[in-house]
Amino acid sequence: MGTIDYYYSVRSSFTYLGAARINALAAKYGRRLVHKPILLSVIMPPIGAQPFGERPPHRTAYMRRDFQRWAAHLGLEVELEPIHHLGPNELPSGVVVAAQRAVASGSGDSGGDVDALSASILAALWRDDRDIADEAVIAELCRAAGFDPDRLIPVATSPEIQLEIERNNREAIILGVLGAPSYFVGDENFYGQDRLDFVECALASG
């Protein structure tokens, strides 16, 4: 089975917009999504991008409006300014990595759906304005995706899992990832959920 390398932040609004569609494309073309959660605060400076807090207000306003337009176009419910937008990434990013490892190892959580878990974390923030750094919220989302939170949550914040996220950051910088979401089909980098038509063309061409 081929793969799609999927670099994203669990707190990225535009990643939320594309989450269901990349999951569907992976299933349609028999590809496995390789989830690679990253920290935008780490990858942005080396590529010369402005940190979010330093961007001029008119650019921030445009991105917010564009998010709203895309959500309406896709028929997705969104919270434009969730109060939980900013917060720790260790648990929500780590639980995706831990779930992916559990499935790959064939452990007791091997029947869980990593793609669904990732999408539900993004939706919890950008649709429902829930605190994705809260263990109770993550536990609920784990159970809904077929995972045992008592197994995953303690592992999610472990040094080993957090080191994998650091490796994802380094890989993203080396590969020239410009932001979230970024999808790799082979060596081809597609940045942004608005490039998913091109992702499908690449998948269809084999």
C-alpha positions in Angstrom: 0.0 0.0 0.0 1.3 3.4 -0.9 1.3 6.3 1.6 0.5 10.0 1.8 2.7 11.9 4.3 0.5 14.3 6.1 2.2 17.2 7.9 -0.1 19.4 10.0 -0.7 21.2 13.2 -3.6 19.8 15.4 -4.5 23.5 15.9 -4.6 24.5 12.3 -7.9 25.8 11.0 -7.2 25.0 7.4 -6.1 21.5 8.3 -9.6 21.1 9.8 -11.2 22.2 6.5 -9.3 19.5 4.6 -9.3 16.6 7.1 -12.4 14.7 6.0 -11.4 15.1 2.3 -7.8 13.8 2.7 -9.2 10.9 4.7 -11.7 10.1 1.9 -9.0 10.4 -0.8 -6.7 8.1 1.1 -9.5 5.5 1.4 -10.5 5.9 -2.3 -7.1 5.3 -3.7 -5.9 2.7 -1.2 -3.3 4.9 0.4 -2.3 5.0 4.1 -2.1 8.4 5.7 1.1 8.8 7.6 0.3 11.4 10.3 3.1 13.7 11.0 2.0 16.3 13.6 4.2 19.4 13.6 4.6 22.7 15.5 4.2 25.7 13.2 6.0 27.8 15.7 9.1 25.6 15.1 9.0 25.2 11.3 8.0 28.8 10.3 11.1 30.8 11.3 13.6 28.6 9.3 11.6 29.1 6.1 11.3 32.8 6.6 7.6 32.9 7.4 6.2 35.4 9.9 5.0 34.0 13.2 1.2 34.4 13.6 1.5 37.0 16.3 3.7 39.2 14.2 1.5 39.3 11.0 -0.1 42.6 10.1 -3.8 42.8 11.1 -5.1 43.1 7.5 -3.4 39.7 6.7 -4.9 38.1 9.8 -8.3 39.5 8.9 -8.0 38.2 5.3 -7.1 34.7 6.5 -10.1 34.6 8.9 -12.4 35.7 6.1 -10.9 33.1 3.7 -11.4 30.4 6.4 -15.1 31.5 6.6 -15.5 31.4 2.9 -14.0 28.0 2.5 -16.1 26.6 5.4 -19.2 27.9 3.7 -18.1 26.5 0.3 -17.5 23.0 1.9 -20.6 23.1 4.0 -18.6 22.8 7.3 -19.6 24.3 10.6 -16.9 26.4 12.1 -16.1 28.5 15.1 -14.2 31.5 13.7 -12.6 32.5 17.0 -12.5 29.6 19.3 -11.4 30.5 22.8 -9.3 27.3 22.9 -7.4 28.2 19.7 -4.1 28.6 21.5 -2.8 26.0 23.9 -0.4 23.1 24.5 0.2 20.7 21.7 1.9 17.9 23.5 -1.3 15.8 24.3 -3.3 16.3 21.1 -0.3 15.8 18.8 1.1 13.0 20.9 -2.1 11.0 21.1 -2.2 10.9 17.2 1.3 9.6 17.1 0.7 7.1 19.9 -2.5 5.9 18.1 -0.6 5.5 14.8 2.1 3.5 16.6 -0.5 1.3 18.3 -2.1 0.4 15.0 1.3 -0.2 13.3 2.4 -2.5 16.1 -0.9 -4.5 16.1 -1.4 -3.9 19.8 -4.8 -4.0 21.6 -5.6 -0.7 19.9 -4.9 -1.9 16.4 -8.6 -1.8 15.6 -8.8 2.0 16.1 -9.0 4.6 13.3 -6.1 7.1 13.4 -7.6 9.1 10.5 -10.9 9.5 12.4 -9.1 10.4 15.6 -7.1 13.1 14.0 -10.1 14.6 12.2 -12.1 14.5 15.4 -9.4 16.4 17.3 -9.4 19.1 14.6 -13.3 19.3 14.6 -13.4 19.4 18.4 -11.4 22.7 18.3 -12.7 24.4 15.1 -16.3 23.2 15.1 -17.1 22.7 18.8 -14.5 25.0 20.5 -13.5 22.3 22.9 -10.2 22.3 24.8 -8.1 19.7 23.0 -5.4 19.9 25.7 -7.9 18.5 28.2 -7.4 14.8 29.0 -11.2 14.2 29.4 -11.9 15.6 25.9 -9.1 13.6 24.3 -10.3 10.5 26.2 -13.8 10.9 24.7 -12.4 11.3 21.2 -10.1 8.3 21.6 -13.0 6.1 22.6 -15.1 7.3 19.7 -12.3 6.4 17.3 -11.9 2.9 18.8 -8.9 3.5 21.0 -8.5 2.9 24.8 -7.6 6.3 26.3 -6.1 4.6 29.4 -3.5 3.1 27.1 -2.9 6.0 24.8 -3.0 9.1 27.0 -0.1 8.1 29.3 2.1 7.3 26.3 1.1 10.4 24.3 3.1 12.8 26.5 6.1 10.5 26.9 9.6 11.7 25.8 9.7 9.1 23.1 6.5 10.3 21.4 7.5 13.9 21.8 10.8 13.2 20.2 8.9 11.8 17.2 7.1 15.1 16.9 10.5 16.9 17.0 11.7 14.6 14.2 8.6 15.6 12.2 9.5 19.2 12.7 13.0 18.6 11.4 11.8 16.6 8.4 9.3 19.3 7.6 12.0 22.0 7.5 14.3 19.8 5.4 11.5 19.0 2.9 10.4 22.6 2.6 7.0 22.3 4.2 5.4 25.8 3.9 2.7 25.3 6.5 -0.3 23.2 7.5 -1.7 21.1 6.0 0.9 19.8 3.6 0.5 16.5 1.8 3.2 14.5 0.1 2.4 12.0 -2.7 5.8 10.5 -3.4 8.2 13.4 -3.5 5.5 15.9 -4.6 4.6 18.5 -2.0 1.0 19.9 -2.0 0.6 22.8 0.5 -2.9 23.8 1.6 -6.3 22.1 1.7 -7.1 24.1 -1.5 -4.6 21.8 -3.3 -6.6 18.6 -2.7 -7.8 18.5 -6.3 -4.1 18.3 -7.3 -3.5 15.6 -4.6 -6.3 13.6 -6.2 -4.8 14.0 -9.7 -1.4 12.7 -8.3 -3.1 9.8 -6.7 -5.2 8.9 -9.7 -2.0 9.0 -11.9 -0.3 6.5 -9.6 
